[in-house]
Amino acid sequence: MTRGEVKYTADFSKAAEELLRKGALALKPDKHGRIMPQLRDPNTNRVYGMVRLKIEDLPVDIAPSLVSLQMQLTMMQVLTKIEQVAADVEALRLENHADRIAEAESVWFKLQQAVLIKDARLREIQLLSIASSATESRCGLQANLILRISQLGEGSTKAKANNANAALSELASITLMARSEYAAYALLDEPEAARECLEQLSSFMNDNDLCSRDLLLEINSQSDVKRQDIVDGFHRIAVDMSSAFKRLDLSGTQMINLVNSGLQNDMDEMDNANESKTEE
């Protein structure tokens, strides 16, 4: 059986190429499993057009590669949303809580610096150190946030607001730390470890009802900054991650089954051909 190279063909307009250069192109599978890029405005996230990609000369081992590509593109959309929501929280300038987001941002800056290290071994060591530190910080922030949630509604109005403000800052910092972890492992070419970081974040948010709008709305109502858009942003992050992992697991199984089915059909055809030759 011949294994050909994977070839993709697409017809991009000049406008599409410009959006592509700006990073406004997101790939998603359609209902038939074909990969489809979506052209979106980076500010409004509005879909302006679709361009279909066709896979030619499909090799028998392409399924894992397609699943990996789909996972990376899906996770990039989640990471972009994390950055947007965290920026909204930071812009609030919540009193006594800015240091949490600043710490998360410092990890991201260290990551950007590490990428520029020319020595491959030193770069790998630094990236691993950054990922490890980000994980430790995320776990500490998660423990604090669980405590904040348990104390919602306690104390004076000022104490409630302070607790809710801290919860928003910590949740933003947690998601930013997970973003840094994911990026570090992705740069190390460790996709499974990268995915695990966001799966841990998704599990944390699900286990502590942070995927529930009711809890997020309660935190927002006790805060002294009342921002519905931030509530919507955190809720979207939680829902998107949960549904993305489910889709990826399902599509991975479907792709592998499809390839295995194709292999079995090829083997059956070969057996039939051999039987025909034997009869002759």
N, C-alpha and C positions, 0 to 999 in steps of 0.2 A: 504494500500500500504506500503510495507516495504522499509525503507530507509537504504541501506547498506553503508558501509564505502567506501571512494574512495581509490582505490589501483592502484599504478603505477608499471609497470614492465619494466625493461630495461636491456639490455645485454651490459655491458661496458667491454672493453678490459683493460689490465693493463695500456696501454698508455693513454686510455681515462680517467681512474681513476686518473692518475697523472695530466692530464690537468684539470680535475674537481677540484682537490685540489688546483691548481694554479689559479682557477677562470676563466679558459678559456672556460667554457661551457655556451653557450647562448641558450635559448629556443625560438623557433619561431613556429607558426602554419604553416602547409603546406596548399596547396590549398584546401584540404578537411577539414580543421579545426582541424586536429590532431596535438597535441603538439609534436614538434621535437626539440631536443637539437642539437646545432651545435658545433662541436669541432673546435676551432680556435686557431691559434698561437697568443699569447698575444702581440707579437711585430709587426707581419706583418698583423694580422687580417685575414689571409688566412684560408679558411675552409678546414679542413683535413678529416672530416668524419661526418656522421649523425647517430644518435641513436634514434629510434622511442620509444615513451612512449605510453603505452596502458592504458586507463582508464577502470577499471572494476567496476561493481556494482554501476553505476552512480546514485546518489541520485537526487531527483527532484529539490533540491535547489542548485545544484552545479554551475549553470551558472554564478551567480555573483562572485563566488570564482575563476572560471577560468578566467573571465575577469580581476579580480584584480591581479591574478598571471601574466597574460599576460602583463598587464600594468606595473607592477613592473619590469619585465624582460626587457621590451622595454625601460623603463626610465633609467634603469641601463646602458644600452648601450649608451644612450644619455649623461648621467653623465660622463661616461668614456671618451667620446669624448671631453666634455667640459674640463675635467682635462688635457687632452693631448694638446689641442689647447692653453689653458691658460699657460701651462708650456712652450710652444714654444714662446709665447709673452713675458713671464717673462725672458726667456733666452736672449732676444734681449737687455736687460738692457737699455731700452729707457730712455734717460736723462730727469730728472724731473718728471717722470711718474711712477716710481717703487712703490710709496707709495699707489697707488690705488690697485694694485694686492696684496701688503703686507697687506692691510686692509682686503681684501677678504680672504686671507690665515689665518689671525688672527681669523676670525669668524669660520673657519673650525677647527682650533686648539682648540678653546673654546668648540666647539661641541664634539671633541674627549675627552676633559677633563670632560665635563658634563656627558658623558656616564658612567664614572667611579664613579660617585657619588652613594653611597650605599643607601642613604635615598630616597625612591621612590618619595615622595612629593617634596623634594628639587630638585631632578633630573628633574622632570616634570616642575617645575617653571623655572629652568635654561634653559631647552630646549625651552620653550615658549619665554623666553626673547631673546635667540639667534635668533630664527626664526623671531621675531618682529624686532630686530635690523637689521637683514640681509635684510628684506623687505624695511625698511626705507632707508638703504644705497643703495639698488638697485634702488629705485625710484629716489633718488638724482642723481645717476650715469646716469640713463636713461634720465633725464632732461638735464644733461650736454651733453650727447652724441647727443641728438636731436639738440642742439645748435651747436655742432661741425659739424654735417652734413650740417646744413644750411650755415656754413661759409667755406665749402670746396672750394678751388680755390681762396680765398680772401687773399690779402696781398702779401708780398714778398715770395720768394722761401723758406726762413728759416721759416717764419710764417706758410706757407702751410704745411711744413714738421712737425712742432711742433704740429699743429692742427691735422694732420693725425695720428701722433704718439699717441697723447692723445686719439683719437677716438679708436685706437686699444686697448690701455690699459683699457679704460673704458668699451669697449665691453667685453673684457676678464673678467674684474671684475664683470660686470653685470651677466654673465653666472655663475661665481663662487658663487656669492651671491645666485642665484637661486638654485644652487646645495646644498648649506648649508640649505636653507629654506626647500627644498624637504627632505633632510636627517633628519632634526629636526622633521618635522611632521611625517615622516615615523617611527622614533623611538618612537614617541608618539602614534603610532598605529592609525594615522588619515590619511588614504590613499587619501581621497577626498581632504583634505587640501593640502597634498603633491602634488597631481596632479595639483591642481589649481595654485601652484607656477610656475610650468613649462608651464602651459597653458598661464599664464600671460606673461612669457618670450617669448613664441612662438608668442603671439599676438603682443607684442611690436616689435619683429623683423619683422613680416609681415607688420604691420602698417607703419613702417618706412623704408620699402624696404631693410631691412638688410638680407632678404632671396634672394635678387637679386645679382647675381654675378657682375653685372655692377657697382653697388654702392660700393661693397666691393673692386672691382678692382680699382675704382677711389681713394678710401681711400689709398689703397696700393701704387698706382702710385705716390701719393703726399708725402707719407712717405719716409724717407731717409733710410729705411731698406729693402724694396722690397722683400716680402716673399709670393710667390704664394701658398705655402703649408698652410700658415695661412689663406689666403683667402678661399682656398678649405675647410679648417677645419670649419670655421665659417659658410660657405654656407651649409656644410653637416649637421651641428647642426640644422640650421633653417629648412632645408628641412626634415630632419629625424623627428623632433618634430612635424611639421605640418602633415606629412603623418601618423605618429604614432597615433596621436589623432584621425585622421579620421578613421584609421583602427580599433582602439579600440572601437570607437563609433559604427562602423558598425558591428564588430564581437560581441560586447555585445548584440546588437539588434538581431543578428542572433542566438546567443546561447540561449537567453531568448525565442525567438520564437520557437526554436527547442524543448526546454524543455516543453513549453506550448503546443506545438503540440503533444508531447509524452503523456502529461497528458490527453489531450482531447481524444486521441486514447484509453488510458486505461479506461477512463470513458465510452466511447462508448462501449468498450468490456464488461465492467461490466453491462451496461444497457442491452445489447443484451443477456448476460447470464441470467440476472434477468427475462427478457421477456420470454426466453425459459423455465425457471423453472415455470413461471406463467402459460404458455400454457400447460405444462405437468400436 
